[in-house]
Amino acid sequence: MIEVVCAIIVKDDKILIAQRSEEMKLPLKWEFPGGKLNEGEDEEQAIIREIKEELNVEIIPLKRLSSNIHDYGSFKIKLTAYLCDFIGGEIVLLEHKDFKFVKSEDLINHDFAEADIPFIEELKTLV
Ligand SMILES: Nc1nc2c([nH]c(=O)n2[C@@H]2O[C@H](COP(=O)(O)OP(=O)(O)OP(=O)(O)O)[C@@H](O)[C@H]2O)c(=O)[nH]1
């Protein structure tokens, strides 16, 4: 099983979501940015590194939210979300096709990766 961490980055009561590019797995799906844990890394180190690599910004993980296990058929992931504080930098899309900040009740209107669906309900009560 692949261990993946993703960041729930909140700014002005809105959540940052990113759209996967055509070249990535799950093309054009929306997701919470993040990625796979490297060997020897803990979840917080991984999320800080991934967000810097993908979006060129600095975050601080504040709180571990829930984990979802999802089987895509060809691969299975354990996806863990972290509520994060946006501490600085200008977003530069280094891997994704697009990004936006949306209200938690608006998440449902985006075509999310299936593994993310349980977070969408959870976030309505949190953000
Ligand atoms: N970062 C991120 N990955 C997610 C989310 N939901 C979800 O199913 N995933 C899946 O988790 C896997 C690991 O993410 P990644 O961002 O490191 O993947 P990657 O670009 O290295 O994938 P690839 O190089 O295998 O295409 C991907 O296959 C991705 O499709 C999510 O909300 N955020």
The ligand as a Tripos MOL2 file, in Angstrom:
@<TRIPOS>MOLECULE
LIG
   33    35     1     0     0
SMALL
NO_CHARGES

@<TRIPOS>ATOM
      1 N1         -1.1740   14.2880   -3.4620 N.pl3     1 LIG1
      2 C1         -2.3360   13.6560   -3.4880 C.ar      1 LIG1
      3 N2         -2.3740   12.4290   -4.0530 N.ar      1 LIG1
      4 C2         -3.5590   11.8220   -4.0660 C.ar      1 LIG1
      5 C3         -4.7260   12.4350   -3.5260 C.ar      1 LIG1
      6 N3         -5.7740   11.5880   -3.7050 N.ar      1 LIG1
      7 C4         -5.2900   10.4780   -4.3300 C.ar      1 LIG1
      8 O1         -5.9390    9.4960   -4.6590 O.2       1 LIG1
      9 N4         -3.9300   10.6250   -4.5500 N.ar      1 LIG1
     10 C5         -3.0610    9.6280   -5.1890 C.3       1 LIG1
     11 O2         -1.9270    9.3760   -4.3840 O.3       1 LIG1
     12 C6         -0.8140    9.0050   -5.2060 C.3       1 LIG1
     13 C7          0.4840    9.6430   -4.7120 C.3       1 LIG1
     14 O3          0.5360   10.9750   -4.9820 O.3       1 LIG1
     15 P1          1.7680   11.7260   -5.7390 P.3       1 LIG1
     16 O4          1.2810   13.1040   -5.9600 O.co2     1 LIG1
     17 O5          3.0590   11.4980   -5.0620 O.co2     1 LIG1
     18 O6          1.8230   10.9160   -7.0200 O.3       1 LIG1
     19 P2          2.8630   11.1040   -8.1540 P.3       1 LIG1
     20 O7          2.5800   12.3990   -8.8050 O.co2     1 LIG1
     21 O8          4.2170   10.7890   -7.6380 O.co2     1 LIG1
     22 O9          2.2810    9.9410   -8.9840 O.3       1 LIG1
     23 P3          2.8930    9.2870  -10.2010 P.3       1 LIG1
     24 O10         4.2750    9.8520  -10.4000 O.co2     1 LIG1
     25 O11         2.8620    7.8610   -9.7540 O.co2     1 LIG1
     26 O12         1.9040    9.6580  -11.2700 O.co2     1 LIG1
     27 C8         -1.1590    9.3830   -6.6170 C.3       1 LIG1
     28 O13        -1.3620    8.2020   -7.3440 O.3       1 LIG1
     29 C9         -2.4770   10.1320   -6.4850 C.3       1 LIG1
     30 O14        -3.3060    9.8320   -7.5510 O.3       1 LIG1
     31 C10        -4.6500   13.7170   -2.9490 C.ar      1 LIG1
     32 O15        -5.6080   14.3230   -2.4550 O.2       1 LIG1
     33 N5         -3.4190   14.2820   -2.9600 N.ar      1 LIG1
@<TRIPOS>BOND
     1     1     2 1
     2     2     3 ar
     3     2    33 ar
     4     3     4 ar
     5     4     5 ar
     6     4     9 ar
     7     5     6 ar
     8     5    31 ar
     9     6     7 ar
    10     7     8 2
    11     7     9 ar
    12     9    10 1
    13    10    11 1
    14    10    29 1
    15    11    12 1
    16    12    13 1
    17    12    27 1
    18    13    14 1
    19    14    15 1
    20    15    16 2
    21    15    17 1
    22    15    18 1
    23    18    19 1
    24    19    20 2
    25    19    21 1
    26    19    22 1
    27    22    23 1
    28    23    24 2
    29    23    25 1
    30    23    26 1
    31    27    28 1
    32    27    29 1
    33    29    30 1
    34    31    32 2
    35    31    33 ar
@<TRIPOS>SUBSTRUCTURE
     1 LIG1         1 GROUP 0 **** ****
